[in-house]
Amino acid sequence: MIIGLAGVLILALKAVNLSRRNTERLIHSFFLVTAFTSVLVLFLIMIFLFAEGLPVFHYVSLPDFIFGFEWYPTEEPPALGIWPLIVGSGAVTLLSSIIAIPLGVMTAIYLAEIAPNKIRNIVKPAVEMLAALPSVVIGFFGMVVVAPFLQETFDIAVGLNLFNASVMLAFMAVPTITSISEDALYSVPPELKEASLALGATHWQSIYKVMVPASLSGISTGVILGMARSIGETMVVLMVAGGAGMLPTSIFDPVRPMPASIAAEMGEAPFHSEHYYALFAIGMVLFLFTMAFNLVADYVSHKYKQVGSATL
């Protein structure tokens, strides 16, 4: 949409025959206003989130809220401890990352360095199609296909559990990791690989000793952003994680991550009640986790940034 508006603006400026300098000033102002609007919207959302979430600390202390083991917001008095929800989110994100990171990075290496054009033209669109699938479809697949399979294969009581949610989230994170990692590999200066091959290194040695280290910044960024998507995903964990607000003791236990709690309970929480404020406070915690992931990704991308062949 923004590109379309920019195109319309350029055509309009050409029609009124402004000078080149005035045209550049107007275009510069347009993009400045667009960028400022994006930042303003994000800031207003953050202000609203914190304004609705902070009042919960009138009813519960910060340590009891973060490290409390009981989440029973409808009782009298309500128990507002979200530690099981935090552990559930962390466990699902960690396990999904263990599955998604090797798949995503190795797929990117295969597409960028190994696959012939015919296979690349088939595999790459297939991987990108995973990103186009709605999360509710992936969650439904986990409910009707993966859950019964887990019950029969591992002889467990319920197939809606931590492992099921992690596998589904891994499929959602793979396209992000693969796409960013592949772009990072393509951005490596070709003379690095050519020099490695000229010195007698094999193709595989050039990949893991030259190409991967040179693209480490982009690969790390893709991995961290894939993890951030896993921790913030709502629909999949709501449908297949099991919905039990307790600390998991195995990967086959049902859990209730933070996004699932917000989605499941917000419609039932009385307006401006303790329950209502607690759900927004969970959103605050989730926002801080996601912001931390993005800050780490930005730090890694700048720390290991490859600029030309001389900085390797």
C-alpha positions, 0 to 999 in steps of 0.5 A, spaced: 500 500 500 505 504 501 509 503 495 502 504 491 501 511 495 508 513 493 507 511 486 501 515 486 504 521 489 510 521 484 505 521 478 501 527 481 508 531 482 510 530 475 503 532 473 504 539 477 511 540 474 514 542 480 522 543 480 526 537 482 528 540 488 521 541 491 519 534 488 525 531 492 523 535 498 515 532 498 517 525 497 522 526 503 517 528 507 512 523 505 516 517 507 518 521 513 511 522 515 510 514 513 515 512 518 513 517 524 506 514 523 509 507 524 513 509 530 507 513 533 502 507 532 507 502 536 508 507 541 500 508 542 499 500 542 505 500 548 502 505 552 495 502 552 498 495 553 501 498 559 496 503 562 491 497 562 496 492 565 499 496 570 493 496 575 494 489 576 499 490 581 494 494 586 491 487 587 498 482 587 505 484 588 510 483 582 514 477 585 507 473 586 505 475 579 511 473 576 513 467 580 506 465 583 505 457 581 497 458 581 493 461 575 486 461 578 483 468 576 476 467 577 476 465 584 475 469 590 480 472 592 483 470 585 490 467 584 494 471 579 501 467 578 503 466 571 510 462 572 506 456 569 504 460 563 511 463 562 514 456 563 509 453 558 511 459 553 519 458 554 518 450 553 514 450 547 519 456 544 525 452 546 523 445 543 520 448 537 527 452 536 530 445 537 526 442 531 526 448 526 533 451 527 536 445 524 531 444 518 531 452 517 538 453 516 540 446 513 534 448 508 537 455 506 544 452 505 541 446 500 537 452 496 543 457 496 549 452 495 547 445 493 540 444 489 540 444 482 535 450 479 530 445 477 529 442 484 530 449 487 524 452 483 520 446 487 523 446 494 523 454 495 516 455 493 514 449 497 517 452 503 514 459 502 507 456 502 508 454 509 508 461 511 502 463 507 498 457 511 493 460 516 495 459 523 488 456 524 489 451 519 496 448 522 492 448 529 487 444 526 492 439 522 495 438 529 488 437 532 486 432 527 492 428 525 498 429 529 494 429 536 491 422 534 498 419 531 501 421 538 496 418 542 497 411 538 504 412 537 507 413 544 501 411 548 499 417 552 493 420 555 492 426 550 495 428 544 494 436 545 501 437 549 507 441 549 510 436 543 505 437 539 505 445 539 512 445 538 512 441 532 506 445 529 510 452 531 517 449 528 513 448 521 511 456 522 518 458 524 522 454 518 520 459 513 522 465 516 529 462 518 530 459 511 528 465 507 533 470 512 538 465 512 538 464 504 538 471 503 544 472 508 548 466 504 546 469 497 549 476 500 556 473 501 561 476 496 562 471 491 570 472 491 570 468 498 568 462 495 572 462 489 578 464 493 577 458 498 576 453 492 582 456 488 586 454 494 584 447 494 578 446 499 572 442 497 565 445 496 563 442 503 569 445 506 568 452 502 560 452 505 562 450 512 568 454 513 567 460 509 560 461 507 556 460 513 561 464 518 561 470 513 553 469 513 553 468 520 549 475 522 544 474 517 543 466 519 543 468 527 538 474 525 533 469 522 534 464 528 532 469 533 526 472 529 523 465 528 524 464 535 520 470 536 515 468 532 514 462 536 513 465 543 508 470 540 504 465 536 497 464 539 492 460 535 496 454 534 498 454 542 491 455 543 488 449 539 494 444 540 498 445 547 492 442 551 490 448 555 493 446 562 496 452 566 501 447 570 508 446 570 510 441 565 514 435 567 515 432 560 514 434 553 508 430 553 504 434 558 499 439 556 501 446 557 498 453 557 503 458 554 501 466 555 498 467 548 493 462 549 491 464 556 490 471 553 486 469 547 482 464 551 480 468 557 479 475 554 472 475 552 470 472 559 474 477 563 469 482 566 471 489 564 476 493 569 476 487 573 483 483 576 482 478 571 482 483 565 488 487 568 492 480 569 491 478 562 493 485 559 499 484 564 501 478 561 501 481 554 506 486 557 510 480 559 509 477 552 511 484 549 517 485 553 520 478 551 518 479 544 522 486 544 528 482 547 528 477 542 528 483 537 534 487 540 538 481 540 537 480 533 539 487 532 545 486 536 547 480 533 546 483 526 550 489 527 556 485 531 557 480 526 555 484 520 559 482 513 561 488 509 565 486 503 571 480 503 576 484 508 572 484 514 571 476 514 
